[in-house]
Amino acid sequence: MDLQFLNELKKENKELRREQNKRYREKYREVINLKKQLAYHRENFEKKRLKN
């Protein structure tokens, strides 16, 4: 799906878009969680690095 289509869908039908987001999050839950973990660990690593 292209971005322009998704932007139009978001404006026109919020409920359909919400369902689509929910399906995406369920399908890619593991990847999303790993990205969050990576961001968290990077942030803490930077804090520790700057402290020393």
N, C-alpha and C positions, 0 to 999 in steps of 0.2 A: 504494500500500500504506500502511496506517496503522501508526503506531508501535507500538501495542499488539500487532498481529499479528506484527510483526518481533521484538518482545521475547519473545513466546511461542515463536516459531520458534527463536530463539537458544537458549532453554532446552531445547527439545525435540530439535532436530536441528542440532547444531553443524556437521556436514559440509555439509548443504544450505545453511545460512546462509553458510558459507565460500565455497561456489560462487557464491552470489548476490552476495556482496561482490566476488568476483573479476570477475564479469561487469560489475558497476557500475563498478569501477575501470577496466576496459578501455574501457567505453563513454564514460566521462567523464574519461579520462586527461588530455586537454588542459586542461580546466577545473580539475581538481585541481592540476595543475602551475602554472597561472596563479595560483591562490589561494595556493599556497606561495610563489611568487615575490613576490607582492604583500605578503604578511606579512613576508618577509625584507627587502624594500626599505623598508617602513614602519618596521620596527625599526631599520634602519641610519639612516634619515632622522631618526628621533627621537634617536638617539644623537648624530648630528652636530649637530642643532639644540640639544640640551642642552649640548653641548661649547662652542658659541660664545656 
